[in-house]
């Protein structure tokens, strides 16, 4: 993950809002409630969650603006007040540096998703259950771990795994997220064994029956959470939007449903989020302040 200087000045161009077939009454209501600016990082999980929050806020009469930024710039945008909120803060580890630098300038509303995880993933039908068993079963996996981009954090952790577990018969192969899931798809279609670098939340867990290999040496570390972070003053200025952001919470399985929808050809994450919100009003009601 590239780290840009946090003191980089962020300027947001005003984004044109594309109105679909919004009801006139709803548009008038949105003008009354004002606009909420959400920043996010272009990860599949955060594209899913930020669009869902946008759809819910719009359903409640707010206008919503979204801006895709680097992780460092996203945090700085909330700290400076250029953005109202992010629902994409991976804590306590992945975004620890950003929290340390600007934590006093933002408000942490706590986790919106619990149970993130990194590790090695295999199809559920695979007999191997632990990373410690990989070397002895290298032939079943063609002597390789199928990875993603070489600069990704999970790849450097997996290099540590190879050393820690002394996997002399296994090579870590880099590629991309797309080549990794394509290899997984092919192996499962042919009922073959394969081991890939994986993480939760990810849409592959919604598509296939998979399992994490046990990591007795705990190289990948414990689970993280994804937090909602808002700018100072938001609670006083937009209490209803603040309340919705504060109450927003869902599961990796629910996020996986939206992420899987976004994998379809010509998928529109915003339209998919609106569809998911419409079909899961029982969940959404839990995020809305009592009237």
KESE-274944 format. One record per residue (C-alpha): residue in one letter; residue number from 0; x, y, z; chain. Coordinates in pm, whole numbers, plus 50000, padded with zeros to 5 digits. Layout:
<node aa="a" i="NUM" x="X" y="Y" z="Z" ch="A"/>
...
//
This chain:
<node aa="x" i="0" x="50000" y="50000" z="50000" ch="A"/>
<node aa="x" i="1" x="50158" y="50324" z="49894" ch="A"/>
<node aa="x" i="2" x="50180" y="50584" z="50166" ch="A"/>
<node aa="x" i="3" x="50151" y="50939" z="50045" ch="A"/>
<node aa="x" i="4" x="50255" y="51226" z="50275" ch="A"/>
<node aa="x" i="5" x="49972" y="51297" z="50514" ch="A"/>
<node aa="x" i="6" x="50034" y="51669" z="50496" ch="A"/>
<node aa="x" i="7" x="49954" y="51672" z="50128" ch="A"/>
<node aa="x" i="8" x="49693" y="51937" z="50066" ch="A"/>
<node aa="x" i="9" x="49368" y="51788" z="49947" ch="A"/>
<node aa="x" i="10" x="49146" y="51980" z="49714" ch="A"/>
<node aa="x" i="11" x="48816" y="51838" z="49606" ch="A"/>
<node aa="x" i="12" x="48660" y="51940" z="49282" ch="A"/>
<node aa="x" i="13" x="48287" y="51969" z="49307" ch="A"/>
<node aa="x" i="14" x="48141" y="51650" z="49165" ch="A"/>
<node aa="x" i="15" x="47842" y="51662" z="48938" ch="A"/>
<node aa="x" i="16" x="47559" y="51466" z="49088" ch="A"/>
<node aa="x" i="17" x="47394" y="51236" z="48840" ch="A"/>
<node aa="x" i="18" x="47026" y="51227" z="48919" ch="A"/>
<node aa="x" i="19" x="46841" y="50918" z="48805" ch="A"/>
<node aa="x" i="20" x="46469" y="50912" z="48835" ch="A"/>
<node aa="x" i="21" x="46454" y="51061" z="49183" ch="A"/>
<node aa="x" i="22" x="46116" y="51170" z="49306" ch="A"/>
<node aa="x" i="23" x="46065" y="51545" z="49322" ch="A"/>
<node aa="x" i="24" x="45967" y="51522" z="49687" ch="A"/>
<node aa="x" i="25" x="46281" y="51326" z="49765" ch="A"/>
<node aa="x" i="26" x="46496" y="51584" z="49589" ch="A"/>
<node aa="x" i="27" x="46338" y="51862" z="49787" ch="A"/>
<node aa="x" i="28" x="46393" y="51670" z="50108" ch="A"/>
<node aa="x" i="29" x="46759" y="51615" z="50013" ch="A"/>
<node aa="x" i="30" x="46809" y="51988" z="49967" ch="A"/>
<node aa="x" i="31" x="46666" y="52044" z="50315" ch="A"/>
<node aa="x" i="32" x="46898" y="51792" z="50481" ch="A"/>
<node aa="x" i="33" x="47217" y="51893" z="50302" ch="A"/>
<node aa="x" i="34" x="47509" y="51701" z="50154" ch="A"/>
<node aa="x" i="35" x="47735" y="51438" z="50309" ch="A"/>
<node aa="x" i="36" x="48083" y="51387" z="50164" ch="A"/>
<node aa="x" i="37" x="48219" y="51032" z="50190" ch="A"/>
<node aa="x" i="38" x="48585" y="50956" z="50110" ch="A"/>
<node aa="x" i="39" x="48699" y="50600" z="50042" ch="A"/>
<node aa="x" i="40" x="48991" y="50393" z="49917" ch="A"/>
<node aa="x" i="41" x="48946" y="50194" z="49595" ch="A"/>
<node aa="x" i="42" x="48935" y="49850" z="49754" ch="A"/>
<node aa="x" i="43" x="48649" y="49618" z="49661" ch="A"/>
<node aa="x" i="44" x="48534" y="49601" z="50023" ch="A"/>
<node aa="x" i="45" x="48528" y="49978" z="50065" ch="A"/>
<node aa="x" i="46" x="48361" y="50037" z="49728" ch="A"/>
<node aa="x" i="47" x="48083" y="49808" z="49851" ch="A"/>
<node aa="x" i="48" x="48042" y="49961" z="50197" ch="A"/>
<node aa="x" i="49" x="48068" y="50325" z="50093" ch="A"/>
<node aa="x" i="50" x="47808" y="50284" z="49819" ch="A"/>
<node aa="x" i="51" x="47572" y="50109" z="50062" ch="A"/>
<node aa="x" i="52" x="47607" y="50394" z="50312" ch="A"/>
<node aa="x" i="53" x="47549" y="50640" z="50029" ch="A"/>
<node aa="x" i="54" x="47229" y="50460" z="49928" ch="A"/>
<node aa="x" i="55" x="47100" y="50461" z="50286" ch="A"/>
<node aa="x" i="56" x="47179" y="50829" z="50339" ch="A"/>
<node aa="x" i="57" x="47009" y="50916" z="50011" ch="A"/>
<node aa="x" i="58" x="46708" y="50709" z="50109" ch="A"/>
<node aa="x" i="59" x="46684" y="50930" z="50418" ch="A"/>
<node aa="x" i="60" x="46694" y="51248" z="50213" ch="A"/>
<node aa="x" i="61" x="47061" y="51348" z="50206" ch="A"/>
<node aa="x" i="62" x="47265" y="51429" z="49900" ch="A"/>
<node aa="x" i="63" x="47588" y="51229" z="49899" ch="A"/>
<node aa="x" i="64" x="47922" y="51297" z="49732" ch="A"/>
<node aa="x" i="65" x="48188" y="51025" z="49708" ch="A"/>
<node aa="x" i="66" x="48561" y="51075" z="49643" ch="A"/>
<node aa="x" i="67" x="48813" y="50795" z="49583" ch="A"/>
<node aa="x" i="68" x="49154" y="50868" z="49741" ch="A"/>
<node aa="x" i="69" x="49469" y="50696" z="49859" ch="A"/>
<node aa="x" i="70" x="49444" y="50566" z="50214" ch="A"/>
<node aa="x" i="71" x="49664" y="50847" z="50350" ch="A"/>
<node aa="x" i="72" x="49470" y="51117" z="50166" ch="A"/>
<node aa="x" i="73" x="49139" y="50964" z="50277" ch="A"/>
<node aa="x" i="74" x="49236" y="50995" z="50644" ch="A"/>
<node aa="x" i="75" x="49371" y="51346" z="50596" ch="A"/>
<node aa="x" i="76" x="49048" y="51451" z="50421" ch="A"/>
<node aa="x" i="77" x="48843" y="51364" z="50730" ch="A"/>
<node aa="x" i="78" x="49099" y="51521" z="50965" ch="A"/>
<node aa="x" i="79" x="49091" y="51849" z="50771" ch="A"/>
<node aa="x" i="80" x="48712" y="51849" z="50732" ch="A"/>
<node aa="x" i="81" x="48726" y="51821" z="50354" ch="A"/>
<node aa="x" i="82" x="48532" y="51495" z="50390" ch="A"/>
<node aa="x" i="83" x="48262" y="51419" z="50645" ch="A"/>
<node aa="x" i="84" x="48329" y="51050" z="50696" ch="A"/>
<node aa="x" i="85" x="48496" y="50727" z="50591" ch="A"/>
<node aa="x" i="86" x="48369" y="50374" z="50656" ch="A"/>
<node aa="x" i="87" x="48702" y="50227" z="50543" ch="A"/>
<node aa="x" i="88" x="48942" y="50247" z="50839" ch="A"/>
<node aa="x" i="89" x="49120" y="49912" z="50896" ch="A"/>
<node aa="x" i="90" x="49226" y="49900" z="51260" ch="A"/>
<node aa="x" i="91" x="49417" y="49840" z="51476" ch="A"/>
<node aa="x" i="92" x="49699" y="49737" z="51239" ch="A"/>
<node aa="x" i="93" x="49661" y="49822" z="50870" ch="A"/>
<node aa="x" i="94" x="49585" y="50193" z="50921" ch="A"/>
<node aa="x" i="95" x="49769" y="50229" z="51253" ch="A"/>
<node aa="x" i="96" x="50009" y="50492" z="51114" ch="A"/>
<node aa="x" i="97" x="49725" y="50715" z="50998" ch="A"/>
<node aa="x" i="98" x="49534" y="50680" z="51325" ch="A"/>
<node aa="x" i="99" x="49849" y="50771" z="51517" ch="A"/>
<node aa="x" i="100" x="49902" y="51085" z="51309" ch="A"/>
<node aa="x" i="101" x="49551" y="51228" z="51288" ch="A"/>
<node aa="x" i="102" x="49359" y="51041" z="51558" ch="A"/>
<node aa="x" i="103" x="49325" y="51353" z="51772" ch="A"/>
<node aa="x" i="104" x="49161" y="51538" z="51480" ch="A"/>
<node aa="x" i="105" x="48887" y="51285" z="51398" ch="A"/>
<node aa="x" i="106" x="48610" y="51095" z="51577" ch="A"/>
<node aa="x" i="107" x="48624" y="50713" z="51579" ch="A"/>
<node aa="x" i="108" x="48270" y="50571" z="51583" ch="A"/>
<node aa="x" i="109" x="48396" y="50217" z="51628" ch="A"/>
<node aa="x" i="110" x="48372" y="49908" z="51406" ch="A"/>
<node aa="x" i="111" x="48121" y="49877" z="51122" ch="A"/>
<node aa="x" i="112" x="48254" y="49529" z="51036" ch="A"/>
<node aa="x" i="113" x="48413" y="49274" z="51266" ch="A"/>
<node aa="x" i="114" x="48612" y="48972" z="51155" ch="A"/>
<node aa="x" i="115" x="48859" y="49076" z="50890" ch="A"/>
<node aa="x" i="116" x="49127" y="48814" z="50836" ch="A"/>
<node aa="x" i="117" x="49438" y="48740" z="50630" ch="A"/>
<node aa="x" i="118" x="49575" y="48396" z="50551" ch="A"/>
<node aa="x" i="119" x="49615" y="48108" z="50310" ch="A"/>
<node aa="x" i="120" x="49289" y="47979" z="50165" ch="A"/>
<node aa="x" i="121" x="49201" y="47643" z="50008" ch="A"/>
<node aa="x" i="122" x="48877" y="47485" z="49883" ch="A"/>
<node aa="x" i="123" x="48674" y="47332" z="50166" ch="A"/>
<node aa="x" i="124" x="48720" y="46983" z="50014" ch="A"/>
<node aa="x" i="125" x="49099" y="47000" z="50051" ch="A"/>
<node aa="x" i="126" x="49234" y="46749" z="50307" ch="A"/>
<node aa="x" i="127" x="49511" y="46981" z="50430" ch="A"/>
<node aa="x" i="128" x="49403" y="47195" z="50728" ch="A"/>
<node aa="x" i="129" x="49721" y="47373" z="50840" ch="A"/>
<node aa="x" i="130" x="50003" y="47571" z="50682" ch="A"/>
<node aa="x" i="131" x="50237" y="47335" z="50867" ch="A"/>
<node aa="x" i="132" x="50112" y="47052" z="50642" ch="A"/>
<node aa="x" i="133" x="50179" y="47228" z="50312" ch="A"/>
<node aa="x" i="134" x="50535" y="47119" z="50248" ch="A"/>
<node aa="x" i="135" x="50453" y="46750" z="50293" ch="A"/>
<node aa="x" i="136" x="50165" y="46790" z="50047" ch="A"/>
<node aa="x" i="137" x="50338" y="47019" z="49797" ch="A"/>
<node aa="x" i="138" x="50259" y="46794" z="49500" ch="A"/>
<node aa="x" i="139" x="49885" y="46834" z="49557" ch="A"/>
<node aa="x" i="140" x="49926" y="47210" z="49510" ch="A"/>
<node aa="x" i="141" x="50171" y="47189" z="49219" ch="A"/>
<node aa="x" i="142" x="50438" y="47324" z="49451" ch="A"/>
<node aa="x" i="143" x="50299" y="47676" z="49463" ch="A"/>
<node aa="x" i="144" x="50095" y="47933" z="49652" ch="A"/>
<node aa="x" i="145" x="49899" y="48152" z="49410" ch="A"/>
<node aa="x" i="146" x="49937" y="48512" z="49526" ch="A"/>
<node aa="x" i="147" x="49839" y="48862" z="49418" ch="A"/>
<node aa="x" i="148" x="50029" y="49185" z="49347" ch="A"/>
<node aa="x" i="149" x="50392" y="49162" z="49460" ch="A"/>
<node aa="x" i="150" x="50371" y="49488" z="49658" ch="A"/>
<node aa="x" i="151" x="50064" y="49388" z="49861" ch="A"/>
<node aa="x" i="152" x="50098" y="49354" z="50237" ch="A"/>
<node aa="x" i="153" x="49963" y="48999" z="50233" ch="A"/>
<node aa="x" i="154" x="50244" y="48899" z="49995" ch="A"/>
<node aa="x" i="155" x="50519" y="49017" z="50229" ch="A"/>
<node aa="x" i="156" x="50345" y="48835" z="50514" ch="A"/>
<node aa="x" i="157" x="50325" y="48521" z="50301" ch="A"/>
<node aa="x" i="158" x="50698" y="48544" z="50233" ch="A"/>
<node aa="x" i="159" x="50740" y="48538" z="50611" ch="A"/>
<node aa="x" i="160" x="50510" y="48234" z="50622" ch="A"/>
<node aa="x" i="161" x="50729" y="48049" z="50371" ch="A"/>
<node aa="x" i="162" x="51035" y="48117" z="50589" ch="A"/>
<node aa="x" i="163" x="50870" y="48052" z="50926" ch="A"/>
<node aa="x" i="164" x="50719" y="47720" z="50820" ch="A"/>
<node aa="x" i="165" x="51027" y="47626" z="50616" ch="A"/>
<node aa="x" i="166" x="50823" y="47559" z="50302" ch="A"/>
<node aa="x" i="167" x="51110" y="47435" z="50087" ch="A"/>
<node aa="x" i="168" x="50887" y="47259" z="49832" ch="A"/>
<node aa="x" i="169" x="50644" y="47551" z="49787" ch="A"/>
<node aa="x" i="170" x="50700" y="47869" z="49583" ch="A"/>
<node aa="x" i="171" x="50499" y="48188" z="49625" ch="A"/>
<node aa="x" i="172" x="50383" y="48311" z="49283" ch="A"/>
<node aa="x" i="173" x="50276" y="48673" z="49242" ch="A"/>
<node aa="x" i="174" x="50009" y="48793" z="49002" ch="A"/>
<node aa="x" i="175" x="49699" y="49001" z="49069" ch="A"/>
<node aa="x" i="176" x="49370" y="48970" z="49251" ch="A"/>
<node aa="x" i="177" x="49205" y="48880" z="48923" ch="A"/>
<node aa="x" i="178" x="49456" y="48608" z="48827" ch="A"/>
<node aa="x" i="179" x="49432" y="48462" z="49177" ch="A"/>
<node aa="x" i="180" x="49053" y="48428" z="49167" ch="A"/>
<node aa="x" i="181" x="49067" y="48298" z="48807" ch="A"/>
<node aa="x" i="182" x="49307" y="48023" z="48918" ch="A"/>
<node aa="x" i="183" x="49079" y="47945" z="49213" ch="A"/>
<node aa="x" i="184" x="48777" y="47925" z="48982" ch="A"/>
<node aa="x" i="185" x="48957" y="47688" z="48745" ch="A"/>
<node aa="x" i="186" x="49080" y="47460" z="49023" ch="A"/>
<node aa="x" i="187" x="48739" y="47433" z="49188" ch="A"/>
<node aa="x" i="188" x="48567" y="47364" z="48856" ch="A"/>
<node aa="x" i="189" x="48810" y="47073" z="48810" ch="A"/>
<node aa="x" i="190" x="48790" y="46968" z="49177" ch="A"/>
<node aa="x" i="191" x="49164" y="47022" z="49216" ch="A"/>
<node aa="x" i="192" x="49357" y="47141" z="49519" ch="A"/>
<node aa="x" i="193" x="49493" y="47495" z="49521" ch="A"/>
<node aa="x" i="194" x="49623" y="47730" z="49790" ch="A"/>
<node aa="x" i="195" x="49588" y="48107" z="49747" ch="A"/>
<node aa="x" i="196" x="49654" y="48422" z="49948" ch="A"/>
<node aa="x" i="197" x="49316" y="48528" z="50083" ch="A"/>
<node aa="x" i="198" x="49145" y="48776" z="50308" ch="A"/>
<node aa="x" i="199" x="48806" y="48849" z="50457" ch="A"/>
<node aa="x" i="200" x="48595" y="49030" z="50350" ch="A"/>
<node aa="x" i="201" x="48623" y="48908" z="49991" ch="A"/>
<node aa="x" i="202" x="48357" y="48807" z="49741" ch="A"/>
<node aa="x" i="203" x="48521" y="48469" z="49680" ch="A"/>
<node aa="x" i="204" x="48378" y="48346" z="50011" ch="A"/>
<node aa="x" i="205" x="48028" y="48427" z="49884" ch="A"/>
<node aa="x" i="206" x="48091" y="48238" z="49557" ch="A"/>
<node aa="x" i="207" x="48275" y="47924" z="49676" ch="A"/>
<node aa="x" i="208" x="48299" y="47699" z="49981" ch="A"/>
<node aa="x" i="209" x="48647" y="47780" z="50115" ch="A"/>
<node aa="x" i="210" x="48847" y="47752" z="50435" ch="A"/>
<node aa="x" i="211" x="49151" y="47918" z="50588" ch="A"/>
<node aa="x" i="212" x="49451" y="47701" z="50668" ch="A"/>
<node aa="x" i="213" x="49537" y="47712" z="51037" ch="A"/>
<node aa="x" i="214" x="49833" y="47936" z="51119" ch="A"/>
<node aa="x" i="215" x="49973" y="47795" z="51446" ch="A"/>
<node aa="x" i="216" x="50271" y="48034" z="51436" ch="A"/>
<node aa="x" i="217" x="50028" y="48329" z="51399" ch="A"/>
<node aa="x" i="218" x="50235" y="48491" z="51125" ch="A"/>
<node aa="x" i="219" x="49927" y="48655" z="50970" ch="A"/>
<node aa="x" i="220" x="49819" y="48797" z="51306" ch="A"/>
<node aa="x" i="221" x="49475" y="48831" z="51456" ch="A"/>
<node aa="x" i="222" x="49155" y="48966" z="51310" ch="A"/>
<node aa="x" i="223" x="49109" y="49337" z="51247" ch="A"/>
<node aa="x" i="224" x="48798" y="49552" z="51229" ch="A"/>
<node aa="x" i="225" x="48684" y="49813" z="50979" ch="A"/>
<node aa="x" i="226" x="48589" y="50136" z="51158" ch="A"/>
<node aa="x" i="227" x="48378" y="50440" z="51073" ch="A"/>
<node aa="x" i="228" x="48567" y="50768" z="51119" ch="A"/>
<node aa="x" i="229" x="48398" y="51110" z="51099" ch="A"/>
<node aa="x" i="230" x="48516" y="51467" z="51112" ch="A"/>
<node aa="x" i="231" x="48491" y="51674" z="51425" ch="A"/>
<node aa="x" i="232" x="48170" y="51876" z="51442" ch="A"/>
<node aa="x" i="233" x="47961" y="51641" z="51229" ch="A"/>
<node aa="x" i="234" x="47745" y="51531" z="51523" ch="A"/>
<node aa="x" i="235" x="47649" y="51889" z="51602" ch="A"/>
<node aa="x" i="236" x="47600" y="52001" z="51241" ch="A"/>
<node aa="x" i="237" x="47429" y="51692" z="51092" ch="A"/>
<node aa="x" i="238" x="47301" y="51482" z="51384" ch="A"/>
<node aa="x" i="239" x="47083" y="51250" z="51172" ch="A"/>
<node aa="x" i="240" x="47364" y="51167" z="50926" ch="A"/>
<node aa="x" i="241" x="47598" y="51118" z="51224" ch="A"/>
<node aa="x" i="242" x="47349" y="50880" z="51386" ch="A"/>
<node aa="x" i="243" x="47322" y="50669" z="51069" ch="A"/>
<node aa="x" i="244" x="47699" y="50652" z="51031" ch="A"/>
<node aa="x" i="245" x="47733" y="50564" z="51400" ch="A"/>
<node aa="x" i="246" x="47477" y="50281" z="51372" ch="A"/>
<node aa="x" i="247" x="47607" y="50138" z="51042" ch="A"/>
<node aa="x" i="248" x="47730" y="49785" z="51105" ch="A"/>
<node aa="x" i="249" x="47717" y="49469" z="50896" ch="A"/>
<node aa="x" i="250" x="47880" y="49128" z="50860" ch="A"/>
<node aa="x" i="251" x="48152" y="49000" z="50623" ch="A"/>
<node aa="x" i="252" x="47882" y="48777" z="50468" ch="A"/>
<node aa="x" i="253" x="47657" y="49076" z="50393" ch="A"/>
<node aa="x" i="254" x="47948" y="49274" z="50252" ch="A"/>
<node aa="x" i="255" x="48044" y="48967" z="50047" ch="A"/>
<node aa="x" i="256" x="47699" y="48963" z="49887" ch="A"/>
<node aa="x" i="257" x="47748" y="49319" z="49758" ch="A"/>
<node aa="x" i="258" x="48108" y="49253" z="49654" ch="A"/>
<node aa="x" i="259" x="47994" y="48948" z="49456" ch="A"/>
<node aa="x" i="260" x="47726" y="49156" z="49281" ch="A"/>
<node aa="x" i="261" x="48000" y="49401" z="49186" ch="A"/>
<node aa="x" i="262" x="48199" y="49124" z="49013" ch="A"/>
<node aa="x" i="263" x="47939" y="49085" z="48738" ch="A"/>
<node aa="x" i="264" x="48022" y="49218" z="48391" ch="A"/>
<node aa="x" i="265" x="47930" y="49586" z="48354" ch="A"/>
<node aa="x" i="266" x="47840" y="49600" z="48724" ch="A"/>
<node aa="x" i="267" x="47751" y="49941" z="48869" ch="A"/>
<node aa="x" i="268" x="47847" y="49942" z="49240" ch="A"/>
<node aa="x" i="269" x="47608" y="50230" z="49314" ch="A"/>
<node aa="x" i="270" x="47311" y="50056" z="49149" ch="A"/>
<node aa="x" i="271" x="47403" y="49729" z="49322" ch="A"/>
<node aa="x" i="272" x="47418" y="49905" z="49657" ch="A"/>
<node aa="x" i="273" x="47073" y="50056" z="49603" ch="A"/>
<node aa="x" i="274" x="46938" y="49712" z="49512" ch="A"/>
<node aa="x" i="275" x="47093" y="49552" z="49821" ch="A"/>
<node aa="x" i="276" x="46955" y="49827" z="50045" ch="A"/>
<node aa="x" i="277" x="46609" y="49786" z="49893" ch="A"/>
<node aa="x" i="278" x="46619" y="49408" z="49945" ch="A"/>
<node aa="x" i="279" x="46756" y="49427" z="50301" ch="A"/>
<node aa="x" i="280" x="46539" y="49691" z="50462" ch="A"/>
<node aa="x" i="281" x="46524" y="49488" z="50784" ch="A"/>
<node aa="x" i="282" x="46901" y="49536" z="50820" ch="A"/>
<node aa="x" i="283" x="46887" y="49899" z="50712" ch="A"/>
<node aa="x" i="284" x="46619" y="49982" z="50970" ch="A"/>
<node aa="x" i="285" x="46870" y="49895" z="51242" ch="A"/>
<node aa="x" i="286" x="47092" y="50179" z="51117" ch="A"/>
<node aa="x" i="287" x="46824" y="50447" z="51119" ch="A"/>
<node aa="x" i="288" x="46757" y="50674" z="51417" ch="A"/>
<node aa="x" i="289" x="46420" y="50632" z="51582" ch="A"/>
<node aa="x" i="290" x="46175" y="50889" z="51453" ch="A"/>
//
